[in-house]
Amino acid sequence: MNQQQEANHNNNEDEILEQGDIYFFYRPKKGAEEVKGIGDVRRFFMVTASEQDNKNNKSLLYRLFVIGKKSLPEVRETEARASERYWARVGGIFKDANELTRELLSDEFRKGDAARPVGEGKYAIVKHQNHTELAYILELPKEPGEAQKELGIEKEASYVISVINPKIPKQSNLPTTEEPPKYPQEVLNEFNETENFVPLSKDTKFIDYQNAQIILIGAREGRDVIKSEIGIEIKEEQSSADIFNKLKLRREQVPIKPLTEGKLE
């Protein structure tokens, strides 16, 4: 339960900005009697639960990301195309695990619409050279199954993560939101007037607010590659993220085969 992530710095620019537990959930479409594939999925969520950082005066925080294309981006050997920039937004910020769980388990349209857990593990957000990456390792299920493959969840992967600048008109190929990010003025002042996408170069506060929008691009796959190229090793421990204890989920509340067996349900 006290598993720690370790970084082997390849150069002075590598820095872990944040680390903690990561969870994945999906919500079935209205009227989907059986979830057979991504076409039966209405929403795909990624949850980051950051560790408390007394040194930097940061308390535990839960972020609920809504992933736009209902899957994580593919990790390619060649540079990703612009069309492979996956949009996501912060659908909720919670300081209490019970509030997050109530949101995930809410029935939007009918009984059975509750979000279903489909992965848990450990993550780190790492500043590397001139960009930032979110790297993770999956602990449950032990090996990705059909559910994880449908949603693009790898055993180990990293993604370049950047924040959409709220001061710049959004590109036409990106979704629009009804409400702008709820940045306080002092945080909004830190965005410049020139960059469309801003890395998390100093800390993670740009993603600590409701409706903040991010871009994810597949970067690396596999523990050895992540360790050698960005200098971080996220050590796996069986169920150290512990979704049932930490998020207060009860096994009888949701189907658990996606999480334990990798099967869509």
C-alpha positions as CSV (number, residue, x, y, z in Angstrom):
1,M,0.0,0.0,0.0
2,N,3.0,2.4,0.5
3,Q,4.5,1.6,-2.9
4,Q,6.7,4.4,-4.1
5,Q,7.8,5.2,-7.6
6,E,11.5,5.7,-8.4
7,A,13.1,7.9,-11.0
8,N,16.5,7.4,-12.4
9,H,17.3,10.8,-13.9
10,N,19.0,10.7,-17.3
11,N,19.6,14.4,-17.2
12,N,19.0,17.4,-15.0
13,E,15.7,18.3,-16.8
14,D,13.9,15.1,-15.8
15,E,11.6,15.8,-12.8
16,I,8.6,13.9,-11.3
17,L,5.9,16.6,-10.9
18,E,3.3,14.2,-9.4
19,Q,2.6,10.5,-8.7
20,G,-0.1,8.4,-7.3
21,D,-2.9,5.9,-8.2
22,I,-4.6,5.8,-11.6
23,Y,-8.0,4.2,-12.4
24,F,-10.0,3.7,-15.6
25,F,-13.8,3.4,-15.9
26,Y,-16.4,3.2,-18.7
27,R,-20.1,4.0,-18.7
28,P,-22.3,2.0,-21.1
29,K,-24.5,3.7,-23.7
30,K,-28.2,4.2,-22.9
31,G,-30.1,1.1,-24.0
32,A,-27.0,-1.1,-24.3
33,E,-28.2,-4.4,-22.9
34,E,-24.7,-5.8,-23.4
35,V,-21.4,-4.1,-23.9
36,K,-19.6,-5.9,-26.8
37,G,-17.2,-3.2,-27.9
38,I,-16.4,0.5,-27.9
39,G,-19.6,1.2,-29.8
40,D,-21.6,0.3,-26.7
41,V,-19.5,2.7,-24.5
42,R,-20.9,6.2,-23.8
43,R,-18.1,7.6,-21.7
44,F,-14.6,6.6,-20.9
45,F,-12.9,8.0,-17.8
46,M,-9.4,8.3,-16.4
47,V,-9.0,9.1,-12.7
48,T,-5.8,10.3,-11.2
49,A,-5.4,10.2,-7.4
50,S,-2.3,12.2,-6.5
51,E,-0.3,11.4,-3.4
52,Q,-0.2,14.0,-0.7
53,D,2.9,16.1,-1.0
54,N,3.7,17.9,2.2
55,K,6.9,19.4,0.8
56,N,5.0,21.4,-1.8
57,N,1.9,21.8,0.4
58,K,-0.4,19.7,-1.9
59,S,-3.1,17.5,-0.5
60,L,-4.5,14.4,-2.0
61,L,-6.6,15.3,-5.1
62,Y,-8.8,13.2,-7.4
63,R,-9.2,14.3,-11.0
64,L,-11.9,12.8,-13.2
65,F,-10.9,13.1,-16.9
66,V,-13.5,12.5,-19.6
67,I,-11.6,11.1,-22.6
68,G,-13.1,12.4,-25.9
69,K,-12.5,9.5,-28.3
70,K,-13.5,6.9,-25.6
71,S,-10.0,5.4,-25.7
72,L,-6.4,6.2,-25.0
73,P,-4.3,7.2,-28.0
74,E,-2.3,4.5,-29.8
75,V,1.4,4.5,-29.1
76,R,3.2,4.7,-32.5
77,E,6.9,4.3,-33.4
78,T,6.7,7.3,-35.6
79,E,5.7,10.8,-34.6
80,A,1.9,11.1,-34.0
81,R,-0.2,13.0,-36.5
82,A,-2.3,16.0,-35.5
83,S,-5.4,13.7,-35.8
84,E,-4.0,11.5,-33.1
85,R,-4.0,14.2,-30.5
86,Y,-6.7,12.9,-28.1
87,W,-8.7,15.6,-26.4
88,A,-9.9,15.2,-22.8
89,R,-11.4,17.5,-20.1
90,V,-11.4,17.5,-16.4
91,G,-15.0,16.5,-15.6
92,G,-14.6,16.8,-11.9
93,I,-12.2,17.7,-9.1
94,F,-12.7,16.0,-5.8
95,K,-10.9,16.0,-2.4
96,D,-13.1,13.2,-1.0
97,A,-13.1,9.7,-2.5
98,N,-16.7,9.3,-1.6
99,E,-17.8,12.3,-3.8
100,L,-15.9,10.9,-6.7
101,T,-17.4,7.5,-6.3
102,R,-20.9,9.0,-6.1
103,E,-20.3,10.7,-9.4
104,L,-19.1,7.5,-11.1
105,L,-21.9,5.4,-9.7
106,S,-24.7,7.8,-10.6
107,D,-27.3,6.5,-13.0
108,E,-27.5,9.1,-15.7
109,F,-30.5,7.6,-17.5
110,R,-31.5,4.3,-16.0
111,K,-30.4,1.7,-13.5
112,G,-27.2,0.1,-14.6
113,D,-25.6,3.2,-16.1
114,A,-23.0,3.3,-13.3
115,A,-19.5,3.5,-14.5
116,R,-17.6,0.2,-14.5
117,P,-14.0,-0.1,-13.4
118,V,-11.7,-1.4,-16.1
119,G,-8.2,-0.8,-14.8
120,E,-6.1,0.3,-11.9
121,G,-2.4,1.0,-11.4
122,K,0.2,3.6,-10.5
123,Y,1.2,6.8,-12.5
124,A,3.7,9.6,-12.6
125,I,3.6,12.9,-14.4
126,V,7.2,13.7,-15.5
127,K,8.8,16.8,-16.9
128,H,11.1,15.5,-19.7
129,Q,13.2,18.0,-21.8
130,N,10.7,20.5,-23.3
131,H,7.5,18.6,-22.6
132,T,5.6,16.6,-19.9
133,E,4.5,13.0,-20.0
134,L,2.0,10.9,-18.0
135,A,3.3,7.4,-17.5
136,Y,1.5,4.5,-15.9
137,I,1.7,0.8,-15.2
138,L,-1.5,-1.3,-14.9
139,E,-1.8,-3.6,-11.9
140,L,-5.3,-4.9,-12.5
141,P,-6.0,-6.8,-14.5
142,K,-2.6,-8.5,-14.4
143,E,-2.6,-8.6,-18.2
144,P,-4.8,-6.4,-20.5
145,G,-7.8,-8.3,-21.9
146,E,-10.5,-7.5,-24.5
147,A,-11.9,-4.7,-22.4
148,Q,-8.5,-2.9,-22.1
149,K,-7.7,-3.4,-25.8
150,E,-11.0,-1.8,-26.9
151,L,-10.2,1.2,-24.7
152,G,-6.5,1.5,-25.6
153,I,-5.3,0.7,-22.1
154,E,-1.8,-0.8,-22.2
155,K,0.1,-2.7,-19.6
156,E,2.7,0.1,-19.4
157,A,2.6,3.3,-21.5
158,S,3.3,7.0,-21.4
159,Y,1.6,9.9,-23.1
160,V,2.7,13.5,-23.8
161,I,0.3,15.6,-21.9
162,S,-0.3,19.3,-22.5
163,V,-3.0,21.8,-21.6
164,I,-5.1,23.7,-24.1
165,N,-4.4,27.4,-23.6
166,P,-7.8,29.0,-22.7
167,K,-6.5,32.4,-24.1
168,I,-6.1,31.1,-27.6
169,P,-9.1,30.4,-29.9
170,K,-9.5,26.6,-30.0
171,Q,-8.7,24.7,-33.2
172,S,-11.7,23.6,-35.2
173,N,-10.9,19.9,-34.9
174,L,-11.2,20.0,-31.1
175,P,-14.5,19.7,-29.2
176,T,-16.1,22.6,-27.6
177,T,-17.4,22.7,-24.0
178,E,-20.4,24.5,-22.6
179,E,-18.4,26.0,-19.8
180,P,-14.8,27.4,-19.9
181,P,-12.2,26.1,-17.5
182,K,-12.8,27.4,-14.0
183,Y,-9.3,28.9,-13.5
184,P,-8.9,31.7,-10.9
185,Q,-7.5,34.9,-12.4
186,E,-4.1,34.4,-10.9
187,V,-3.7,31.0,-12.6
188,L,-5.2,32.3,-15.9
189,N,-2.6,35.1,-15.9
190,E,0.1,32.4,-16.1
191,F,-0.9,31.4,-19.6
192,N,0.8,33.2,-22.4
193,E,-0.7,34.7,-25.6
194,T,1.2,32.6,-28.1
195,E,1.1,28.8,-27.4
196,N,-1.9,26.6,-28.3
197,F,-0.8,23.8,-26.0
198,V,1.1,24.4,-22.8
199,P,3.2,21.7,-21.0
200,L,3.0,21.2,-17.3
201,S,6.5,22.6,-16.9
202,K,6.5,23.6,-13.3
203,D,3.7,21.8,-11.5
204,T,0.3,20.3,-12.2
205,K,-2.0,23.2,-11.2
206,F,-3.3,23.8,-14.8
207,I,-5.2,20.5,-14.6
208,D,-6.5,21.1,-11.0
209,Y,-9.7,22.9,-12.2
210,Q,-13.1,21.9,-13.5
211,N,-13.3,21.9,-17.3
212,A,-9.5,22.3,-17.9
213,Q,-8.8,20.7,-21.2
214,I,-5.8,18.6,-22.2
215,I,-4.3,16.8,-25.2
216,L,-2.8,13.3,-24.9
217,I,-0.4,11.9,-27.5
218,G,0.9,8.4,-27.4
219,A,4.7,8.5,-26.6
220,R,6.2,5.2,-25.3
221,E,5.1,1.7,-24.5
222,G,6.8,-0.8,-22.2
223,R,8.5,-0.5,-18.9
224,D,12.1,-0.8,-20.2
225,V,11.5,1.9,-22.9
226,I,9.9,4.3,-20.4
227,K,12.8,3.8,-18.0
228,S,15.5,4.2,-20.5
229,E,14.0,7.2,-22.4
230,I,12.5,9.3,-19.7
231,G,14.4,8.0,-16.7
232,I,11.5,6.7,-14.6
233,E,10.6,3.3,-13.3
234,I,7.1,2.8,-11.9
235,K,7.3,-0.4,-9.8
236,E,4.3,-2.7,-9.8
237,E,2.8,-4.2,-6.7
238,Q,-0.3,-6.4,-6.8
239,S,-3.3,-4.2,-6.2
240,S,-1.4,-1.5,-4.4
241,A,-3.8,1.0,-5.9
242,D,-6.6,-0.9,-4.3
243,I,-9.7,0.5,-6.0
244,F,-12.2,-1.0,-3.5
245,N,-10.6,0.4,-0.4
246,K,-9.4,3.8,-1.7
247,L,-12.4,4.7,-3.8
248,K,-14.8,3.0,-1.4
249,L,-16.3,0.9,-4.1
250,R,-18.2,-2.3,-3.1
251,R,-17.9,-5.3,-5.3
252,E,-21.7,-5.8,-5.5
253,Q,-22.2,-2.2,-6.8
254,V,-20.6,-2.7,-10.2
255,P,-19.6,-5.4,-12.6
256,I,-16.0,-6.3,-11.8
257,K,-15.0,-8.7,-14.6
258,P,-13.6,-5.8,-16.7
259,L,-11.3,-5.0,-13.9
260,T,-10.4,-8.5,-12.7
261,E,-10.6,-10.6,-15.9
262,G,-10.4,-8.0,-18.7
263,K,-13.8,-8.9,-20.0
264,L,-16.4,-6.4,-21.3
265,E,-19.6,-6.5,-19.3
